Amino acid sequence: MGNSISDSRKEYEHQKKEYENRQNELEREHMQLIQDFENERINMEYEKRRNHLDAENKKKQMEFDYELRKKQMELDTETTRKKFEFEDEARKRETVNEERRMELAYETHKRDIELSTEEMKKSFEFQKKKTEMEHQHKIAELIVQMKQTKLQAGKELLLAYMKTIHAIIEQNANIFQAVDPLLNQLKDEILPKSVMSTIEKAGFMGTKELLDYSKEQINKLMLKQDDDFIRLLDSAVDQKVITEENKMYLLESVCITIDVI
């Protein structure tokens, strides 16, 4: 019986020890489970924290990228605006320069026209004065020519008149001695056919008739020469060699010359 108690005790001790070992093992397993759970929790917290940090970093990266793109767009917009402003200013400067070039070209062309006009005006004035001088010279030559013509005509008329008087003197010998010097002078003159005809006609006329006839012939010749002179002046006026005023002046000058003759 004593052995049975001893064996029971041993068995009890053995079971107790196994129980304790089992308890320890369960405790260790429990601790391991707790440790594993804690590790899992820690891992989950770490993963959660990491995911949160990744999300924060991604958000910040997205915000940074957005701000970067925004700034880049603003920079591109500002660059484009400045480029447009620069091109616009360049176009404005080019427009101003083109307007200035056109103004300078216009001023130069205007100045050239003014100089050309002034030169043409001076040339015209010079040509006008030259023409007027030539015109006055022609008028002077014409006056001299007309005066010489009328003077020569007057001399011819006077000669014809004296020839007629010579015929009268031949019929009136009583005045021969008074005009003998003049007759001697006329002997050397070459008488034209008209004068010879007049003298021949005068041989059949009386003294008074001869005087009247000679005056009539002289007046006809003077009128004919006056008509020729007027026609010559009219032709000069038509050809714009002289003016109507010049014509009247020449007629007055010739009339004075005739009166003097």
SERO-4910 file (N, C-alpha, C, O; in steps of 0.05 Angstrom, whole numbers):
BEGIN
 pado doro    nc1    nc2    nc3   cac1   cac2   cac3    cc1    cc2    cc3    oc1    oc2    oc3
  Met    A     17    -24      0      0      0      0     17     24      0     11     45    -13
  Gly    A     39     22     14     58     45     15     69     50    -13     74     72    -21
  Asn    A     73     28    -27     84     31    -54     63     44    -73     69     59    -91
  Ser    A     38     37    -67     17     49    -84     15     79    -80     11     94   -100
  Ile    A     18     87    -56     17    116    -50     40    130    -63     38    151    -74
  Ser    A     63    116    -60     87    128    -72     84    130   -102     92    149   -115
  Asp    A     73    109   -112     70    109   -142     50    130   -150     52    144   -170
  Ser    A     29    132   -134      8    152   -140     20    180   -138     14    198   -154
  Arg    A     36    183   -118     49    209   -114     67    215   -138     66    238   -148
  Lys    A     82    196   -146    100    200   -168     84    206   -193     91    223   -210
  Glu    A     62    191   -195     45    196   -218     33    224   -218     32    237   -238
  Tyr    A     26    231   -194     15    258   -190     36    279   -197     31    299   -211
  Glu    A     60    275   -187     81    294   -192     87    295   -222     92    316   -234
  His    A     86    271   -233     92    270   -261     71    284   -277     77    300   -296
  Gln    A     45    280   -270     23    293   -284     24    323   -279     19    340   -297
  Lys    A     31    329   -253     33    358   -247     54    371   -263     51    393   -274
  Lys    A     76    357   -266     99    368   -282     91    371   -311     97    390   -324
  Glu    A     77    350   -320     68    351   -348     48    374   -352     48    388   -372
  Tyr    A     31    377   -331     12    399   -332     26    426   -332     19    444   -348
  Glu    A     45    428   -315     61    453   -314     75    458   -341     76    480   -352
  Asn    A     86    436   -350    100    438   -376     80    447   -398     85    463   -416
  Arg    A     56    434   -395     35    441   -415     27    470   -411     22    484   -431
  Gln    A     24    477   -387     17    505   -381     38    525   -392     32    545   -404
  Asn    A     62    517   -387     85    534   -396     84    535   -427     89    556   -440
  Glu    A     80    511   -438     79    511   -467     56    527   -478     58    542   -498
  Leu    A     32    524   -464      9    540   -473     15    570   -469      7    588   -484
  Glu    A     28    575   -446     35    604   -441     54    614   -462     52    636   -472
  Arg    A     73    597   -469     92    605   -490     78    609   -516     83    628   -531
  Glu    A     60    590   -521     45    593   -546     27    618   -546     24    632   -565
  His    A     16    622   -521      0    646   -519     17    671   -522      9    690   -536
  Met    A     40    671   -510     58    693   -513     67    696   -542     70    718   -552
  Gln    A     71    672   -554     79    673   -582     57    685   -599     61    700   -618
  Leu    A     32    676   -592      9    687   -607      7    717   -602      2    733   -621
  Ile    A     11    724   -577     10    753   -571     32    768   -586     28    789   -598
  Gln    A     55    755   -586     78    767   -600     72    768   -630     78    788   -643
  Asp    A     61    746   -640     55    746   -669     33    767   -675     35    781   -695
  Phe    A     13    767   -657     -8    787   -662      3    816   -661     -4    833   -677
  Glu    A     21    820   -641     33    846   -639     50    853   -663     50    875   -674
  Asn    A     64    832   -671     81    837   -695     63    842   -720     69    860   -736
  Glu    A     41    827   -721     23    832   -743     11    859   -742      8    874   -761
  Arg    A      3    866   -716     -8    893   -713     13    915   -721      7    934   -734
  Ile    A     37    910   -711     59    929   -718     63    930   -748     67    951   -759
  Asn    A     63    906   -760     66    906   -789     44    920   -803     48    935   -822
  Met    A     19    915   -792     -4    929   -804     -1    959   -800     -7    975   -818
  Glu    A      7    967   -776     11    996   -771     33   1007   -789     31   1029   -800
  Tyr    A     54    991   -791     76   1000   -809     67   1003   -838     72   1022   -852
  Glu    A     52    982   -846     42    982   -873     22   1006   -877     22   1020   -897
  Lys    A      5   1009   -856    -14   1031   -858      1   1058   -859     -5   1076   -874
  Arg    A     21   1060   -841     37   1085   -840     52   1089   -867     54   1111   -877
  Arg    A     63   1066   -876     77   1069   -902     58   1076   -924     65   1093   -941
  Asn    A     34   1064   -924     15   1071   -945      6   1100   -942      2   1115   -962
  His    A      3   1108   -917     -4   1137   -912     18   1155   -922     13   1176   -935
  Leu    A     43   1147   -915     65   1164   -925     67   1164   -955     73   1184   -968
  Asp    A     63   1140   -966     63   1138   -996     41   1156  -1008     46   1170  -1028
  Ala    A     18   1154   -995     -4   1171  -1005      2   1201  -1002     -3   1217  -1020
  Glu    A     14   1208   -979     22   1235   -974     44   1244   -994     42   1265  -1006
  Asn    A     63   1226   -998     84   1233  -1018     73   1235  -1046     80   1252  -1061
  Lys    A     55   1216  -1052     43   1217  -1079     26   1242  -1082     27   1255  -1103
  Lys    A     11   1249  -1061     -4   1274  -1062     14   1298  -1065      9   1316  -1081
  Lys    A     35   1299  -1049     54   1321  -1051     67   1321  -1078     72   1343  -1090
  Gln    A     74   1297  -1088     86   1296  -1115     67   1306  -1136     74   1321  -1154
  Met    A     41   1298  -1133     21   1307  -1152     18   1338  -1149     16   1352  -1169
  Glu    A     17   1348  -1124     15   1377  -1120     39   1391  -1131     37   1412  -1144
  Phe    A     63   1378  -1127     87   1390  -1137     87   1390  -1168     94   1410  -1181
  Asp    A     79   1367  -1179     77   1365  -1208     57   1385  -1219     61   1398  -1240
  Tyr    A     34   1388  -1205     14   1407  -1213     25   1436  -1212     21   1451  -1231
  Glu    A     38   1442  -1190     49   1469  -1187     71   1473  -1208     74   1495  -1220
  Leu    A     87   1452  -1213    108   1454  -1233     96   1459  -1261    104   1476  -1276
  Arg    A     75   1442  -1268     62   1446  -1293     48   1474  -1295     49   1487  -1316
  Lys    A     36   1482  -1273     23   1508  -1272     44   1530  -1276     39   1549  -1292
  Lys    A     66   1528  -1262     87   1548  -1266     99   1547  -1294    105   1568  -1306
  Gln    A    101   1522  -1304    112   1520  -1331     92   1532  -1352    100   1546  -1370
  Met    A     66   1527  -1347     46   1539  -1365     46   1569  -1362     44   1584  -1382
  Glu    A     48   1579  -1337     50   1608  -1333     74   1619  -1346     73   1641  -1359
  Leu    A     97   1605  -1343    121   1614  -1356    119   1613  -1386    127   1632  -1400
  Asp    A    106   1591  -1397    102   1590  -1426     83   1612  -1435     88   1625  -1456
  Thr    A     62   1617  -1419     43   1638  -1426     57   1665  -1425     53   1682  -1443
  Glu    A     73   1670  -1405     87   1695  -1403    108   1698  -1425    111   1720  -1437
  Thr    A    121   1676  -1431    140   1676  -1454    126   1682  -1480    135   1698  -1496
  Thr    A    103   1669  -1484     88   1674  -1508     78   1702  -1509     78   1715  -1530
  Arg    A     68   1712  -1486     58   1740  -1485     81   1760  -1491     78   1778  -1507
  Lys    A    104   1755  -1479    127   1772  -1484    136   1770  -1513    144   1790  -1526
  Lys    A    134   1745  -1524    141   1742  -1552    123   1757  -1570    131   1771  -1589
  Phe    A     96   1755  -1564     76   1770  -1580     81   1800  -1577     80   1815  -1596
  Glu    A     86   1809  -1551     92   1837  -1547    117   1846  -1562    117   1868  -1574
  Phe    A    137   1829  -1561    162   1836  -1576    157   1838  -1606    166   1856  -1619
  Glu    A    142   1817  -1616    136   1817  -1644    118   1841  -1651    121   1853  -1672
  Asp    A     99   1848  -1633     82   1871  -1638     98   1896  -1638     94   1914  -1655
  Glu    A    116   1899  -1618    133   1922  -1618    151   1924  -1642    156   1945  -1654
  Ala    A    161   1900  -1650    178   1900  -1675    162   1908  -1699    171   1923  -1716
  Arg    A    136   1898  -1701    119   1907  -1723    113   1936  -1722    113   1950  -1742
  Lys    A    108   1946  -1697    103   1975  -1694    128   1991  -1702    125   2011  -1717
  Arg    A    151   1982  -1693    176   1996  -1701    180   1995  -1731    188   2015  -1744
  Glu    A    174   1971  -1743    177   1969  -1772    157   1987  -1786    164   1999  -1806
  Thr    A    133   1988  -1775    113   2006  -1787    121   2035  -1785    119   2050  -1804
  Val    A    132   2042  -1761    141   2070  -1757    165   2075  -1776    166   2096  -1789
  Asn    A    183   2056  -1778    206   2059  -1796    197   2061  -1825    207   2077  -1840
  Glu    A    177   2044  -1832    167   2045  -1859    154   2071  -1865    157   2083  -1886
  Glu    A    138   2081  -1845    125   2107  -1848    146   2129  -1851    143   2147  -1867
  Arg    A    167   2127  -1834    189   2147  -1836    203   2146  -1863    209   2166  -1875
  Arg    A    208   2120  -1872    220   2118  -1898    203   2130  -1920    212   2143  -1938
  Met    A    177   2124  -1918    158   2135  -1938    157   2166  -1936    157   2180  -1956
  Glu    A    158   2176  -1911    158   2205  -1907    184   2217  -1919    183   2238  -1933
  Leu    A    207   2204  -1913    232   2214  -1924    232   2212  -1955    241   2230  -1969
  Ala    A    221   2189  -1965    220   2187  -1995    202   2208  -2006    207   2220  -2027
  Tyr    A    179   2213  -1992    160   2234  -2002    173   2261  -2001    171   2277  -2019
  Glu    A    187   2267  -1978    201   2293  -1975    222   2296  -1996    225   2317  -2008
  Thr    A    237   2274  -2001    258   2275  -2021    246   2279  -2049    255   2296  -2065
  His    A    225   2264  -2055    211   2267  -2081    199   2295  -2083    201   2308  -2104
  Lys    A    187   2305  -2061    176   2332  -2061    198   2352  -2066    194   2371  -2081
  Arg    A    220   2348  -2052    243   2367  -2055    253   2366  -2084    259   2387  -2096
  Asp    A    256   2342  -2094    265   2339  -2122    246   2353  -2141    254   2367  -2160
  Ile    A    219   2350  -2136    200   2363  -2153    202   2393  -2150    201   2408  -2170
  Glu    A    206   2403  -2125    208   2432  -2120    233   2442  -2134    232   2463  -2147
  Leu    A    256   2427  -2131    280   2436  -2144    277   2435  -2175    285   2454  -2189
  Ser    A    264   2413  -2185    259   2412  -2213    241   2434  -2223    245   2446  -2244
  Thr    A    220   2439  -2206    201   2461  -2213    215   2487  -2213    211   2504  -2230
  Glu    A    232   2491  -2192    247   2516  -2190    266   2519  -2213    269   2541  -2224
  Glu    A    279   2497  -2220    298   2498  -2242    283   2503  -2268    292   2519  -2285
  Met    A    260   2490  -2272    243   2495  -2295    233   2523  -2296    232   2536  -2317
  Lys    A    226   2534  -2272    216   2561  -2270    238   2581  -2278    234   2600  -2293
  Lys    A    263   2575  -2267    285   2593  -2274    291   2591  -2303    296   2611  -2317
  Ser    A    291   2565  -2313    296   2562  -2342    275   2576  -2359    281   2588  -2379
  Phe    A    249   2573  -2349    227   2586  -2364    231   2617  -2363    227   2630  -2383
  Glu    A    238   2627  -2339    241   2656  -2336    264   2665  -2354    263   2686  -2368
  Phe    A    287   2649  -2354    309   2656  -2370    302   2655  -2400    308   2673  -2415
  Gln    A    287   2633  -2407    279   2631  -2435    260   2653  -2443    260   2664  -2465
  Lys    A    242   2660  -2423    223   2682  -2428    237   2708  -2432    231   2723  -2451
  Lys    A    257   2714  -2414    272   2738  -2417    288   2738  -2443    290   2758  -2457
  Lys    A    299   2714  -2449    314   2712  -2474    296   2717  -2498    303   2731  -2517
  Thr    A    272   2704  -2497    253   2708  -2518    244   2737  -2520    241   2748  -2542
  Glu    A    239   2749  -2496    231   2778  -2496    253   2795  -2508    248   2814  -2523
  Met    A    279   2789  -2501    301   2804  -2512    303   2800  -2542    307   2819  -2557
  Glu    A    300   2774  -2550    301   2769  -2579    277   2783  -2592    279   2793  -2614
  His    A    254   2782  -2578    230   2794  -2589    234   2825  -2592    228   2836  -2612
  Gln    A    245   2837  -2570    251   2865  -2572    272   2872  -2593    270   2892  -2607
  His    A    291   2853  -2595    311   2857  -2616    299   2856  -2644    305   2872  -2661
  Lys    A    281   2836  -2647    267   2834  -2673    250   2859  -2678    249   2869  -2701
  Ile    A    237   2868  -2657    220   2892  -2660    237   2916  -2668    231   2931  -2685
  Ala    A    261   2918  -2654    279   2940  -2660    289   2938  -2689    290   2958  -2703
  Glu    A    296   2913  -2696    305   2910  -2724    282   2916  -2744    287   2929  -2764
  Leu    A    258   2907  -2736    235   2913  -2754    230   2943  -2755    223   2953  -2777
  Ile    A    232   2957  -2732    228   2986  -2733    248   2999  -2750    242   3016  -2767
  Val    A    274   2991  -2747    295   3002  -2763    290   2996  -2793    293   3013  -2810
  Gln    A    282   2971  -2798    277   2963  -2825    254   2979  -2837    256   2989  -2860
  Met    A    232   2982  -2821    209   2997  -2831    216   3026  -2835    207   3039  -2854
  Lys    A    231   3037  -2816    239   3065  -2819    256   3069  -2843    253   3088  -2858
  Gln    A    275   3050  -2847    292   3052  -2871    275   3049  -2896    280   3063  -2916
  Thr    A    256   3030  -2895    238   3026  -2918    222   3051  -2924    221   3060  -2947
  Lys    A    210   3062  -2903    194   3086  -2907    212   3110  -2915    204   3127  -2930
  Leu    A    236   3110  -2903    254   3132  -2910    262   3130  -2939    263   3149  -2954
  Gln    A    268   3104  -2948    275   3100  -2976    251   3107  -2994    254   3119  -3015
  Ala    A    227   3098  -2984    203   3104  -3000    199   3134  -3001    191   3145  -3022
  Gly    A    204   3147  -2978    202   3177  -2979    221   3189  -2998    215   3209  -3012
  Lys    A    246   3178  -2998    265   3189  -3017    256   3184  -3046    259   3202  -3063
  Glu    A    245   3160  -3051    236   3154  -3078    213   3172  -3085    211   3182  -3108
  Leu    A    195   3177  -3066    172   3195  -3071    183   3224  -3076    174   3237  -3095
  Leu    A    202   3231  -3059    213   3258  -3063    227   3260  -3090    226   3280  -3104
  Leu    A    241   3238  -3098    255   3238  -3124    234   3240  -3146    238   3255  -3165
  Ala    A    213   3223  -3144    192   3225  -3165    179   3252  -3166    174   3263  -3188
  Tyr    A    175   3264  -3142    163   3291  -3141    182   3311  -3155    173   3328  -3170
  Met    A    208   3308  -3149    228   3326  -3161    230   3322  -3191    235   3341  -3206
  Lys    A    227   3297  -3200    228   3291  -3228    204   3305  -3242    206   3316  -3264
  Thr    A    181   3303  -3228    157   3316  -3239    162   3347  -3241    155   3360  -3261
  Ile    A    173   3357  -3219    179   3386  -3220    199   3393  -3242    197   3414  -3255
  His    A    217   3374  -3247    236   3378  -3269    222   3380  -3296    228   3397  -3312
  Ala    A    201   3363  -3299    185   3365  -3324    170   3392  -3325    167   3404  -3346
  Ile    A    160   3400  -3301    145   3425  -3300    164   3448  -3307    157   3467  -3322
  Ile    A    189   3446  -3296    208   3467  -3302    215   3469  -3331    220   3491  -3342
  Glu    A    215   3446  -3345    221   3446  -3373    199   3462  -3388    205   3474  -3409
  Gln    A    174   3461  -3378    153   3476  -3391    152   3505  -3381    139   3523  -3394
  Asn    A    166   3511  -3360    166   3538  -3349    195   3547  -3347    207   3547  -3325
  Ala    A    206   3555  -3369    235   3562  -3370    241   3587  -3353    264   3592  -3346
  Asn    A    220   3602  -3346    226   3627  -3331    236   3621  -3303    247   3639  -3291
  Ile    A    231   3596  -3292    241   3590  -3265    264   3570  -3266    273   3559  -3246
  Phe    A    275   3566  -3290    297   3547  -3294    321   3554  -3278    333   3537  -3264
  Gln    A    329   3580  -3278    353   3588  -3265    351   3584  -3234    371   3579  -3221
  Ala    A    327   3587  -3223    324   3585  -3194    329   3556  -3184    338   3552  -3161
  Val    A    322   3536  -3200    325   3508  -3191    346   3494  -3206    348   3469  -3206
  Asp    A    364   3509  -3221    384   3496  -3237    403   3478  -3220    409   3456  -3229
  Pro    A    412   3486  -3196    429   3468  -3180    416   3441  -3174    429   3420  -3175
  Leu    A    390   3441  -3167    375   3417  -3161    373   3399  -3186    375   3375  -3184
  Leu    A    368   3412  -3209    365   3397  -3234    392   3383  -3241    392   3360  -3250
  Asn    A    413   3397  -3237    439   3385  -3243    444   3360  -3225    457   3341  -3233
  Gln    A    435   3362  -3201    438   3339  -3182    421   3315  -3191    430   3292  -3189
  Leu    A    397   3321  -3202    379   3299  -3210    387   3286  -3237    377   3264  -3243
  Lys    A    405   3299  -3252    412   3287  -3278    426   3260  -3274    423   3242  -3291
  Asp    A    440   3257  -3252    456   3233  -3248    439   3210  -3236    449   3187  -3233
  Glu    A    414   3215  -3228    397   3195  -3216    386   3175  -3238    380   3183  -3260
  Ile    A    384   3150  -3230    372   3130  -3248    343   3130  -3244    333   3122  -3222
  Leu    A    328   3138  -3263    299   3141  -3260    285   3115  -3265    291   3101  -3284
  Pro    A    266   3107  -3247    251   3083  -3252    231   3087  -3274    226   3109  -3282
  Lys    A    220   3064  -3284    201   3066  -3306    176   3081  -3299    165   3096  -3315
  Ser    A    167   3079  -3274    143   3093  -3265    148   3123  -3267    130   3139  -3275
  Val    A    172   3132  -3260    178   3161  -3261    180   3170  -3291    171   3192  -3298
  Met    A    192   3153  -3307    194   3160  -3336    166   3162  -3348    161   3181  -3363
  Ser    A    148   3144  -3340    120   3145  -3350    107   3170  -3340     92   3183  -3355
  Thr    A    112   3177  -3315    100   3202  -3304    110   3226  -3319     95   3244  -3325
  Ile    A    136   3227  -3324    148   3250  -3339    136   3252  -3367    131   3274  -3377
  Glu    A    133   3228  -3380    122   3228  -3407     93   3239  -3407     86   3255  -3424
  Lys    A     78   3230  -3387     50   3241  -3385     50   3270  -3378     33   3285  -3388
  Ala    A     70   3278  -3362     71   3306  -3354     76   3325  -3377     70   3349  -3376
  Gly    A     88   3315  -3399     94   3332  -3422     70   3343  -3435     71   3362  -3450
  Phe    A     46   3330  -3431     22   3339  -3444      3   3353  -3424    -20   3358  -3431
  Met    A     13   3360  -3400     -3   3374  -3380      7   3402  -3375     30   3409  -3380
  Gly    A    -12   3417  -3364     -4   3444  -3355     10   3442  -3328     12   3421  -3316
  Thr    A     19   3466  -3319     35   3467  -3294     18   3457  -3271     27   3440  -3255
  Lys    A     -6   3468  -3268    -23   3461  -3245    -31   3431  -3247    -32   3417  -3227
  Glu    A    -37   3422  -3272    -45   3394  -3275    -22   3375  -3268    -25   3354  -3255
  Leu    A      3   3384  -3276     26   3367  -3269     30   3365  -3239     36   3344  -3228
  Leu    A     27   3388  -3225     30   3388  -3196      9   3370  -3182     15   3355  -3164
  Asp    A    -16   3373  -3191    -37   3357  -3180    -33   3327  -3186    -37   3310  -3169
  Tyr    A    -25   3322  -3211    -20   3294  -3218      3   3282  -3202      1   3259  -3193
  Ser    A     25   3297  -3198     47   3286  -3183     39   3281  -3154     47   3261  -3142
  Lys    A     24   3300  -3142     14   3296  -3115     -3   3271  -3113     -1   3255  -3094
  Glu    A    -20   3267  -3133    -38   3244  -3133    -22   3218  -3134    -27   3199  -3120
  Gln    A     -1   3218  -3152     16   3194  -3154     31   3188  -3128     34   3165  -3120
  Ile    A     41   3210  -3116     55   3207  -3091     37   3196  -3069     45   3178  -3054
  Asn    A     13   3206  -3068     -6   3196  -3047    -13   3167  -3052    -15   3151  -3033
  Lys    A    -18   3159  -3078    -24   3131  -3084     -1   3113  -3075     -5   3092  -3064
  Leu    A     24   3122  -3082     47   3106  -3075     50   3103  -3044     57   3082  -3034
  Met    A     45   3125  -3030     47   3125  -3001     26   3107  -2989     31   3092  -2970
  Leu    A      2   3109  -3000    -20   3091  -2990    -14   3062  -2995    -19   3045  -2978
  Lys    A     -3   3057  -3019      4   3029  -3025     26   3018  -3006     24   2996  -2997
  Gln    A     46   3035  -3001     67   3027  -2983     57   3023  -2954     65   3005  -2940
  Asp    A     38   3042  -2947     25   3039  -2920     10   3013  -2918     12   2999  -2898
  Asp    A     -5   3006  -2940    -20   2980  -2940     -1   2956  -2938     -6   2937  -2923
  Asp    A     21   2958  -2953     41   2936  -2952     53   2934  -2924     58   2912  -2914
  Phe    A     59   2956  -2912     70   2957  -2885     51   2945  -2864     59   2930  -2846
  Ile    A     25   2953  -2867      5   2942  -2848      2   2912  -2851     -1   2898  -2832
  Arg    A      2   2903  -2877      0   2874  -2881     24   2859  -2869     21   2837  -2858
  Leu    A     47   2871  -2872     71   2859  -2860     69   2857  -2830     76   2837  -2818
  Leu    A     59   2879  -2818     55   2879  -2788     34   2859  -2780     37   2845  -2760
  Asp    A     12   2857  -2796     -9   2837  -2789      2   2809  -2790     -4   2792  -2774
  Ser    A     19   2804  -2810     32   2777  -2812     50   2772  -2788     51   2749  -2778
  Ala    A     65   2793  -2780     82   2790  -2756     66   2784  -2731     74   2768  -2714
  Val    A     42   2797  -2729     25   2792  -2706     14   2763  -2707     13   2749  -2687
  Asp    A      5   2754  -2731     -5   2727  -2734     16   2706  -2727      9   2685  -2715
  Gln    A     41   2711  -2734     62   2692  -2728     74   2696  -2700     94   2684  -2692
  Lys    A     61   2715  -2684     69   2720  -2657     97   2730  -2654    110   2726  -2634
  Val    A    107   2743  -2675    132   2757  -2674    130   2782  -2658    148   2789  -2642
  Ile    A    107   2797  -2661    101   2821  -2646     73   2819  -2636     57   2802  -2645
  Thr    A     66   2837  -2618     38   2838  -2607     23   2860  -2621     34   2876  -2637
  Glu    A     -3   2861  -2615    -19   2882  -2627    -10   2910  -2618    -10   2929  -2633
  Glu    A     -1   2911  -2592     10   2937  -2582     35   2945  -2597     39   2968  -2603
  Asn    A     53   2924  -2602     77   2930  -2618     70   2941  -2645     82   2959  -2656
  Lys    A     49   2929  -2657     40   2937  -2684     32   2967  -2684     40   2982  -2701
  Met    A     15   2974  -2664      6   3002  -2662     30   3021  -2658     31   3043  -2669
  Tyr    A     49   3012  -2641     73   3028  -2636     89   3032  -2662     98   3054  -2667
  Leu    A     92   3011  -2677    106   3013  -2702     92   3031  -2722    105   3047  -2736
  Leu    A     66   3028  -2723     50   3046  -2741     54   3075  -2733     57   3092  -2750
  Glu    A     53   3081  -2707     56   3108  -2698     85   3118  -2704     89   3141  -2712
  Ser    A    105   3100  -2700    132   3108  -2706    136   3114  -2735    149   3133  -2742
  Val    A    124   3097  -2752    127   3101  -2781    112   3126  -2790    122   3141  -2807
  Cys    A     89   3131  -2778     74   3156  -2784     90   3181  -2777     90   3200  -2792
  Ile    A    104   3179  -2754    121   3202  -2746    143   3205  -2766    150   3228  -2774
  Thr    A    155   3183  -2775    176   3184  -2795    167   3196  -2821    180   3212  -2833
  Ile    A    142   3188  -2829    131   3199  -2854    127   3229  -2852    132   3244  -2870
  Asp    A    116   3237  -2828    112   3266  -2824    138   3281  -2825    139   3303  -2836
  Val    A    159   3269  -2814    185   3282  -2815    194   3285  -2843    205   3306  -2851
  Ile    A    190   3263  -2859    199   3264  -2887    183   3285  -2902    187   3289  -2926
***
